[in-house]
């Protein structure tokens, strides 16, 4: 009787050099001969490294049958018992790579999706974003809102930043062209989105910056040309604005002070000293 008990216990032990066969049901592990239904796994050691692999059939389905599991176990462990050290190391290296890939995929699936909609909020708090004026941030925000509205309308299935491909970037560039924006405006949109992807690269687990693949537009000759108005042209501008005193005064201020439009529009009365005839200018952009 005692010998029969020892024999049964020996049968339950794993065969030396064949690894350990076990089941998993949910997150719990069970012995291979447990009546609990589950998927079979195999664990074995090579050069002190433990390798655990899920057993699957030829179609890639998880094995739940004990006989199938034993057959797959023998197939996997056969090269390990062959004694060829070089071949053994090749097999171990390949299987470790598979395990690392499975781990990376599991981490990827467990990582929360970094959405496009939430990108602006993270960007504003990010330590790596460029420090710029409120005016520039307002411009960035407007460019972000335009893209976010477009992607939501045209591709509602794209939620994450990492799902924006080069093809989608090309589509958006074409949409800007259809809107007939200037080359300068096009480049501002393109440059901001490229910078946004660059700043949030690690946070969004990005692998490519699709906006860097979009070429900047070249400004036409007329857009680059700068020259002073002739006296006749200036008088014609003032004459055209004769019916609107505010616009006429704006043109006069621009012409006689050489300021930018924003500086003239936002000029305060306190900047003008009528008694001394002095105008104090505080440019918003130097």
Kinemage of the C-alpha trace (Angstrom):
@kinemage 1
@onewidth
@group {chain A} dominant
@subgroup {mainchain}
@vectorlist {calphas} color= white
{ca unk a 1} P 0.000 0.000 0.000
{ca unk a 2} L 2.803 2.333 0.909
{ca unk a 3} L 4.611 1.552 -2.343
{ca unk a 4} L 1.451 2.385 -4.354
{ca unk a 5} L 1.220 5.790 -2.622
{ca unk a 6} L 4.852 6.578 -3.425
{ca unk a 7} L 4.303 5.559 -7.030
{ca unk a 8} L 1.290 7.912 -7.362
{ca unk a 9} L 3.282 10.799 -5.872
{ca unk a 10} L 6.142 10.131 -8.275
{ca unk a 11} L 3.734 10.168 -11.204
{ca unk a 12} L 2.488 13.609 -10.147
{ca unk a 13} L 5.983 15.084 -10.074
{ca unk a 14} L 7.334 16.801 -13.171
{ca unk a 15} L 9.776 14.729 -15.171
{ca unk a 16} L 13.300 16.040 -14.617
{ca unk a 17} L 14.394 18.364 -17.383
{ca unk a 18} L 10.855 18.762 -18.755
{ca unk a 19} L 9.880 21.890 -16.814
{ca unk a 20} L 6.765 22.380 -14.720
{ca unk a 21} L 3.324 22.102 -16.275
{ca unk a 22} L 0.457 23.971 -14.583
{ca unk a 23} L -2.929 25.546 -15.230
{ca unk a 24} L -4.179 29.080 -14.802
{ca unk a 25} L -7.802 29.987 -14.281
{ca unk a 26} L -8.128 33.741 -14.014
{ca unk a 27} L -5.155 34.885 -11.914
{ca unk a 28} L -4.841 31.669 -9.887
{ca unk a 29} L -2.488 28.782 -10.641
{ca unk a 30} L -3.388 25.106 -10.244
{ca unk a 31} L -1.474 21.836 -10.672
{ca unk a 32} L -1.619 20.266 -14.113
{ca unk a 33} L -3.785 17.384 -12.838
{ca unk a 34} L -6.263 19.657 -11.062
{ca unk a 35} L -9.919 19.185 -12.091
{ca unk a 36} L -10.251 22.984 -12.370
{ca unk a 37} L -10.690 24.096 -15.981
{ca unk a 38} L -8.008 26.458 -17.198
{ca unk a 39} L -5.266 27.180 -19.729
{ca unk a 40} L -1.986 25.269 -19.553
{ca unk a 41} L 1.382 26.949 -19.009
{ca unk a 42} L 4.940 25.624 -18.925
{ca unk a 43} L 7.819 26.930 -16.815
{ca unk a 44} L 11.426 25.820 -17.220
{ca unk a 45} L 14.911 27.090 -16.392
{ca unk a 46} L 17.850 27.572 -18.723
{ca unk a 47} L 21.184 28.929 -17.498
{ca unk a 48} L 19.478 30.165 -14.359
{ca unk a 49} L 16.768 32.086 -16.239
{ca unk a 50} L 13.159 31.145 -15.810
{ca unk a 51} L 10.963 31.079 -18.882
{ca unk a 52} L 7.168 30.813 -18.610
{ca unk a 53} L 5.105 30.364 -21.742
{ca unk a 54} L 1.420 29.871 -22.463
{ca unk a 55} L 0.827 26.656 -24.403
{ca unk a 56} L -1.045 27.085 -27.674
{ca unk a 57} L -2.070 24.775 -30.461
{ca unk a 58} L -1.240 25.088 -34.173
{ca unk a 59} L -4.054 27.640 -34.613
{ca unk a 60} L -2.775 29.787 -31.789
{ca unk a 61} L -5.570 28.879 -29.392
{ca unk a 62} L -4.886 28.314 -25.701
{ca unk a 63} L -4.525 24.627 -24.803
{ca unk a 64} L -6.941 23.368 -22.125
{ca unk a 65} L -6.555 19.608 -22.668
{ca unk a 66} L -3.934 17.733 -20.616
{ca unk a 67} L -2.872 15.392 -23.440
{ca unk a 68} L -2.399 18.311 -25.827
{ca unk a 69} L -0.469 20.154 -23.141
{ca unk a 70} L 1.890 17.201 -22.606
{ca unk a 71} L 2.482 16.891 -26.359
{ca unk a 72} L 3.289 20.596 -26.674
{ca unk a 73} L 5.475 20.340 -23.598
{ca unk a 74} L 7.511 17.538 -25.224
{ca unk a 75} L 7.805 19.538 -28.450
{ca unk a 76} L 9.103 22.622 -26.608
{ca unk a 77} L 11.499 20.764 -24.334
{ca unk a 78} L 12.886 18.326 -26.919
{ca unk a 79} L 15.599 20.718 -28.189
{ca unk a 80} L 16.471 21.526 -24.586
{ca unk a 81} L 17.257 17.874 -23.914
{ca unk a 82} L 19.225 17.390 -27.117
{ca unk a 83} L 22.438 18.532 -25.496
{ca unk a 84} L 23.506 20.955 -28.237
{ca unk a 85} L 24.515 24.020 -26.229
{ca unk a 86} L 24.593 26.388 -29.222
{ca unk a 87} L 21.154 25.367 -30.458
{ca unk a 88} L 19.832 25.454 -26.918
{ca unk a 89} L 20.972 29.044 -26.439
{ca unk a 90} L 19.412 30.068 -29.762
{ca unk a 91} L 16.091 28.608 -28.679
{ca unk a 92} L 16.256 30.253 -25.278
{ca unk a 93} L 17.113 33.612 -26.841
{ca unk a 94} L 14.150 33.369 -29.222
{ca unk a 95} L 11.770 32.402 -26.447
{ca unk a 96} L 12.999 35.130 -24.125
{ca unk a 97} L 12.384 37.615 -26.944
{ca unk a 98} L 8.829 36.284 -27.236
{ca unk a 99} L 8.309 36.707 -23.501
{ca unk a 100} L 9.650 40.280 -23.622
{ca unk a 101} L 7.336 41.049 -26.536
{ca unk a 102} L 4.368 39.651 -24.642
{ca unk a 103} L 5.340 41.748 -21.621
{ca unk a 104} L 5.658 44.908 -23.728
{ca unk a 105} L 2.249 44.248 -25.269
{ca unk a 106} L 0.747 43.748 -21.805
{ca unk a 107} L 2.244 47.038 -20.601
{ca unk a 108} L 0.935 48.778 -23.728
{ca unk a 109} L -2.577 47.457 -23.130
{ca unk a 110} L -2.461 48.417 -19.451
{ca unk a 111} L -1.353 51.984 -20.189
{ca unk a 112} L -4.232 54.490 -20.261
{ca unk a 113} L -4.903 55.993 -23.677
{ca unk a 114} L -3.423 59.485 -24.049
{ca unk a 115} L -6.209 61.309 -25.868
{ca unk a 116} L -5.946 64.123 -28.375
{ca unk a 117} L -8.708 65.989 -26.544
{ca unk a 118} L -6.658 66.070 -23.337
{ca unk a 119} L -3.369 66.999 -25.009
{ca unk a 120} L -3.729 70.765 -24.588
{ca unk a 121} L -4.266 70.546 -20.824
{ca unk a 122} L -1.142 68.386 -20.408
{ca unk a 123} L 0.843 70.601 -22.789
{ca unk a 124} L 0.072 73.726 -20.756
{ca unk a 125} L 1.439 72.122 -17.575
{ca unk a 126} L 4.367 70.362 -19.232
{ca unk a 127} L 7.853 71.434 -18.070
{ca unk a 128} L 9.281 70.898 -21.560
{ca unk a 129} L 6.943 73.208 -23.437
{ca unk a 130} L 8.460 76.452 -24.720
{ca unk a 131} L 7.963 79.497 -22.539
{ca unk a 132} L 6.141 82.066 -24.643
{ca unk a 133} L 3.797 85.034 -24.372
{ca unk a 134} L 0.061 84.824 -23.720
{ca unk a 135} L -0.523 85.991 -27.265
{ca unk a 136} L 1.513 83.095 -28.675
{ca unk a 137} L -0.283 80.620 -26.395
{ca unk a 138} L -3.623 81.947 -27.646
{ca unk a 139} L -2.438 81.308 -31.192
{ca unk a 140} L -1.311 77.768 -30.266
{ca unk a 141} L -4.672 77.113 -28.606
{ca unk a 142} L -6.563 78.248 -31.702
{ca unk a 143} L -4.441 75.959 -33.886
{ca unk a 144} L -4.989 73.041 -31.515
{ca unk a 145} L -8.768 73.597 -31.433
{ca unk a 146} L -8.926 73.635 -35.228
{ca unk a 147} L -7.109 70.312 -35.506
{ca unk a 148} L -9.084 68.733 -32.655
{ca unk a 149} L -12.380 69.763 -34.276
{ca unk a 150} L -11.244 68.418 -37.651
{ca unk a 151} L -10.082 65.013 -36.355
{ca unk a 152} L -13.257 64.644 -34.261
{ca unk a 153} L -15.461 65.337 -37.273
{ca unk a 154} L -13.513 63.520 -39.985
{ca unk a 155} L -12.139 60.582 -37.970
{ca unk a 156} L -14.213 60.085 -34.795
{ca unk a 157} L -12.592 56.655 -34.309
{ca unk a 158} L -9.171 58.263 -33.701
{ca unk a 159} L -8.960 59.096 -30.008
{ca unk a 160} L -5.291 58.701 -29.081
{ca unk a 161} L -2.402 60.874 -30.257
{ca unk a 162} L -0.406 57.779 -31.196
{ca unk a 163} L -3.117 56.811 -33.688
{ca unk a 164} L -2.571 59.930 -35.808
{ca unk a 165} L -0.652 58.582 -38.791
{ca unk a 166} L 1.189 60.320 -41.602
{ca unk a 167} L -1.866 59.754 -43.817
{ca unk a 168} L -4.069 61.672 -41.365
{ca unk a 169} L -1.474 64.451 -41.178
{ca unk a 170} L -1.473 64.709 -44.981
{ca unk a 171} L -5.274 64.900 -44.949
{ca unk a 172} L -5.193 67.752 -42.452
{ca unk a 173} L -2.574 69.601 -44.506
{ca unk a 174} L -4.893 69.260 -47.512
{ca unk a 175} L -7.747 70.678 -45.422
{ca unk a 176} L -5.645 73.732 -44.598
{ca unk a 177} L -4.924 74.157 -48.299
{ca unk a 178} L -8.653 73.949 -49.108
{ca unk a 179} L -9.251 76.699 -46.571
{ca unk a 180} L -6.811 78.810 -48.648
{ca unk a 181} L -4.714 79.814 -45.664
{ca unk a 182} L -1.491 81.659 -46.404
{ca unk a 183} L 1.833 79.845 -46.477
{ca unk a 184} L 2.743 81.536 -43.205
{ca unk a 185} L -0.469 80.367 -41.506
{ca unk a 186} L -0.022 76.849 -42.892
{ca unk a 187} L 3.500 76.681 -41.488
{ca unk a 188} L 2.341 77.965 -38.103
{ca unk a 189} L -0.221 75.138 -37.849
{ca unk a 190} L 2.277 72.536 -39.034
{ca unk a 191} L 5.054 73.752 -36.702
{ca unk a 192} L 2.783 73.878 -33.651
{ca unk a 193} L 1.491 70.329 -34.152
{ca unk a 194} L 5.037 69.029 -34.698
{ca unk a 195} L 6.099 70.772 -31.488
{ca unk a 196} L 3.063 69.425 -29.577
{ca unk a 197} L 3.890 65.851 -30.596
{ca unk a 198} L 7.540 66.412 -29.676
{ca unk a 199} L 6.770 67.779 -26.196
{ca unk a 200} L 4.295 64.982 -25.389
{ca unk a 201} L 6.392 62.214 -26.976
{ca unk a 202} L 7.006 60.202 -23.801
{ca unk a 203} L 3.655 60.943 -22.157
{ca unk a 204} L 1.667 59.723 -25.159
{ca unk a 205} L 4.062 56.789 -25.856
{ca unk a 206} L 4.540 58.014 -29.427
{ca unk a 207} L 6.673 56.223 -31.983
{ca unk a 208} L 6.499 58.717 -34.860
{ca unk a 209} L 5.922 62.437 -35.311
{ca unk a 210} L 3.730 62.598 -38.451
{ca unk a 211} L 3.941 66.388 -38.673
{ca unk a 212} L 7.692 66.397 -39.261
{ca unk a 213} L 6.992 64.571 -42.516
{ca unk a 214} L 4.812 67.444 -43.777
{ca unk a 215} L 6.844 69.933 -45.775
{ca unk a 216} L 6.585 73.615 -44.961
{ca unk a 217} L 4.987 75.847 -47.575
{ca unk a 218} L 7.082 78.420 -49.383
{ca unk a 219} L 5.759 81.958 -49.385
{ca unk a 220} L 5.154 83.480 -52.812
{ca unk a 221} L 7.096 86.447 -54.144
{ca unk a 222} L 4.267 88.851 -53.318
{ca unk a 223} L 4.029 87.562 -49.756
{ca unk a 224} L 7.744 88.188 -49.186
{ca unk a 225} L 7.860 91.592 -50.826
{ca unk a 226} L 8.065 94.573 -48.472
{ca unk a 227} L 8.320 98.199 -49.525
{ca unk a 228} L 7.164 101.584 -48.344
{ca unk a 229} L 4.009 103.137 -49.824
{ca unk a 230} L 4.465 106.076 -52.105
{ca unk a 231} L 2.879 109.393 -51.156
{ca unk a 232} L 0.182 108.885 -53.783
{ca unk a 233} L -0.627 105.373 -52.482
{ca unk a 234} L -0.806 106.605 -48.899
{ca unk a 235} L -3.128 109.462 -49.813
{ca unk a 236} L -5.328 106.975 -51.709
{ca unk a 237} L -5.564 104.785 -48.585
{ca unk a 238} L -6.606 107.752 -46.438
{ca unk a 239} L -9.148 108.826 -49.036
{ca unk a 240} L -10.659 105.349 -49.078
{ca unk a 241} L -11.037 105.480 -45.272
{ca unk a 242} L -12.556 108.981 -45.267
{ca unk a 243} L -16.012 107.643 -44.330
{ca unk a 244} L -14.651 105.871 -41.230
{ca unk a 245} L -12.732 108.295 -38.954
{ca unk a 246} L -11.502 105.512 -36.640
{ca unk a 247} L -9.927 103.523 -39.477
{ca unk a 248} L -8.447 106.718 -40.944
{ca unk a 249} L -6.863 107.616 -37.599
{ca unk a 250} L -5.526 104.050 -37.335
{ca unk a 251} L -3.820 104.348 -40.725
{ca unk a 252} L -2.307 107.694 -39.738
{ca unk a 253} L -0.928 106.262 -36.489
{ca unk a 254} L 0.525 103.261 -38.274
{ca unk a 255} L 2.174 105.415 -40.925
{ca unk a 256} L 3.597 108.097 -38.624
{ca unk a 257} L 4.741 105.905 -35.716
{ca unk a 258} L 5.814 102.774 -37.579
{ca unk a 259} L 4.246 100.578 -34.908
{ca unk a 260} L 2.728 97.167 -35.319
{ca unk a 261} L -1.042 96.943 -35.625
{ca unk a 262} L -1.478 95.370 -32.161
{ca unk a 263} L 0.550 98.152 -30.498
{ca unk a 264} L -1.540 100.890 -32.082
{ca unk a 265} L -4.851 99.172 -31.324
{ca unk a 266} L -3.936 98.616 -27.668
{ca unk a 267} L -2.311 101.994 -27.083
{ca unk a 268} L -3.535 103.803 -23.947
{ca unk a 269} L -4.241 107.523 -23.603
{ca unk a 270} L -1.665 107.609 -20.829
{ca unk a 271} L 1.054 106.958 -23.420
{ca unk a 272} L 0.435 110.398 -24.985
{ca unk a 273} L 1.858 113.560 -23.420
{ca unk a 274} L 0.021 116.343 -25.315
{ca unk a 275} L 1.839 119.199 -23.554
{ca unk a 276} L 5.342 117.964 -24.391
{ca unk a 277} L 4.319 116.317 -27.635
{ca unk a 278} L 5.802 112.959 -26.620
{ca unk a 279} L 4.398 109.540 -27.441
{ca unk a 280} L 5.713 106.723 -25.221
{ca unk a 281} L 5.657 103.329 -26.907
{ca unk a 282} L 5.730 99.962 -25.123
{ca unk a 283} L 5.997 97.385 -27.930
{ca unk a 284} L 4.446 93.991 -27.190
{ca unk a 285} L 6.897 92.246 -29.455
{ca unk a 286} L 10.513 93.263 -29.854
